[in-house]
Structures are given as structure tokens and as C-alpha cells.
């Protein structure tokens, strides 16, 4: 059974799909009313499911007429996507973070299935076994190098 977060995520992704990749502006309180939930639930969905690692950027305008703008990252339309991705990939990346990023790149058709499998294999804990316990640091460097080669 889908959680309220899953339902809200699906709803927002459908809005983005219908906008044909354009930015979507929403009002948090209106979406919360629509789903009969607290506005903080909308914040939770936005921060956990619409981050740069998931292939999105969020802009927020506060105040009476405030809105939240959700944009899908598209390198072919925005050359700074590569830079945004590089900045978002910190010095240490966990396996879970790497898998999310790879999945988002694949969903956006920035990488194909084969490239995704290679990236997952290259950043797996098995490959990055190290007595120095610097796995997450190495994973970050590998991801950055692979993304530079694929996107730039």
C-alpha cells in the first residue's frame, strides 16, 4: 500500500510530466489541503524525493504569494547541471546515496542501463573494500569522474 509520501510524490511527478519538463510552481498549503495532510509532509516529500540527487532543483519564494518551484535537471538545456551535480556530490558518498543518484540519472535518460550497471558496480562496497575505511570518499571520487566523462 502506498504511503501519503508516495502519493504526493507521484502527484508532483505527474504535474512535471504534464508540463513537458518545464518548471512546476506549487503552493505548499494548497497541496497539503488537497491531500489532507500537514504542510510539513509536503516539505518532507520535497526534501527527500526531489533533491539534486534525484534529478531536481527546488526554489522557494516565501510570503503571502509564495510558491515552490520544482525543476527537473536537464544538462542539454542547462549547462550548469554538471556543475550542480559536482557540487552536490560531497567528499563522502554512501552506497545508498550513490544508488539514488545513479537511478535519477537513469530515469532522466542521462545514462543508459549499461552505464548505470557499470556505475553501480564501480561504486559498490565490495569493490571499494579498504583497510583505511575510506570507501565513501573513494565512491565520491569515482562518481565525480564517471559523471564528468558521461555528462560534460
Beta strands, then each sheet from edge to edge (+ up, - down):
strand 1: 24-26
strand 2: 56-61
strand 3: 67-72
sheet 1: 1+ 3- 2+
end
